[in-house]
Amino acid sequence: MVFSSTIFLFLFLPIVLLIHFLLPWRCRNVWLLIASIVFYAWGEVVFCLLMLASILVNYTLGMMIARQPTRRDARMAVGLAVAVNLAFLAIFKYGNFIVANVNPLLCGVGLPPIDLVEPIHLPIGISFYTFQAISYIVDVYRGRAEAQRDPLKVGLYIALFPQLIAGPIVRYHDIASQIMSRAILFGDFAYGVRRFIIGLAKKVLIANTLAGPADVVFSCSPDTLSAGAAWFGTACYAFQIYFDFSGYSDMAIGLGRMFGFRFLENFDHPYISRSMTEFWRRWHISLSTWFRDYLYIPLGGNRLGKVRTLTNLLIVFFLCGLWHGAQWNFVVWGLFHGMFLVAERFRRDRVLSPLWRPVSHLYVCLVCLVSWTLFRADTVSQSVTMLSLMFGITHVANPAQSIGTIVDHEAMIVFFIAVAAILPLACFVRSAAARLRDRLAEERSAVLDLVISIFVALGLAGMFLVAVVKIAAGTYNPFIYFRF
């Protein structure tokens, strides 16, 4: 089940909300856990058992860590817990990848290859809920949170449906108190509705529309593409993945607020960054900070000299790439970003800081477009061929596909809307409205607030209506990050 579906919007969510508010407080967590299990089982009936097993295992191991008499024993218990969680990922996410890469080595030394009866299916959201489980275990070990004695509350933390499938990755210590007790005010609920509609519009109206040109470009043979079409298709994908994933995060944050949970932000206008280091402070914040706090800093961070810092950064981004998918192109994508962060770590003040602001923005956009080519391509060789075409290393004499053939009027209009929407325009508008309000008398200020509220409500209603019409039309709709 996806948020941008009629079943979720007009059946699942209204029923869950209605019963949630009718139930007494002591029953609400149980109801949310049941609803979350149904939400996951809607598309993953068999692998729902895997998620429930993860909940049971991490509850048990969390209690085990809390009961260890010495720090050394607790460290051994947390090592076991992390190993068990990573084993889930290794088997179900990387099993096919490992077998495919180990078999040639086995054949090379005369050993029989590993023969899987059938490919291992990737459970939806396993990367997200596994990382949340690890954060729970580590938070208990570090003393940032107490081990939860109620397995249902551990289950709710791991399986809570707003962020279960594609994040954001929520830390246990950030919402532990909210699981125990939370208040839902009208203002919070209204904010949640607004945030959900904005996310839905970003996903359905922008991401889904720009998916068309991107899919055409990356499904074509490169010898049929013009360089302009390759650049335009890659730019469409850059917008698609941003508005798709940030739209999902907006919907998750909005849904969480409707039920009384406050999730941290996951995106902060990453395409306005002036360096790749800044980009990763703004892009998929919950993942980048997870790797920082649970891997980079424990490895030594930047405290052990330049060589160790370089090594730690490359390890983090190697694993960040591998986290996104069990393919070599994701590994190359991660290392590509890691190389730029390493270079910026030691040369940013000398090279990037003096640059004119538009030039530094152009640098980030160019690096991102190259990296998204690596990310979107099915293989490393395909991405190399695409990049050769984009940078003029290869040339197609009479391309069958040009910008004019891959894009229609709707996609072109949405493309320019996306260009405007990556800017923090809402912040500028709020700031201008606040300045105007300060200059007006109290009575006129109240009128201005009323007018703004009416326009916002009408705008949100319009976006929701158009998005629902698009969904009902049965256009492209799956979330990109479901595959990770």
Order of alpha helices (4+ residues) and beta strands (2+ residues): alpha-alpha-alpha-alpha-alpha-alpha-alpha-alpha-alpha-alpha-alpha-alpha-alpha-alpha-alpha-alpha-alpha-alpha-alpha-alpha-alpha-alpha
